């Protein structure tokens, strides 16, 4: 039995991981916290998350393999008595799958906005000559 190539084409070799990346992206449909993604002419990318009410110590930004993970966890407000609680104090995890070569350059919290800058180093064109041997391929 033949295994069908990803996206139905036998010309896309070595892209099997894309299917799992797409599944992971589909699973991240929670809308909290809201975010923007900007690109700049020099190739940089900025992700801005609206994290009002979170202090710097309540947030963490990590790059795990090829995934950017932003976590937010506010301290307990159990010691407070509210007459009305309209501002949610909830935790979140927001994941972004990064392409090969994209690196997290910096993160800053300003006026309730967490700004994360990503850098994409310029790709170097590479040509490699493959020697052709006689006989069976190894």
Buried (B, 14 or more C-beta within 10 A) or exposed (E): EEEEEBEEEEEEEEEEEEEEBEEEEEEEEEEBBEBEEEEEEEEEBBBBBBBEEBEEEBBEBEBEEBEBBBBBBBEEEEEEEEEEEEEEBEEBEBBBBBEEEBEBEEBEBEEEBBBBBBBBEEEEEEEEEEEEEEEEEE
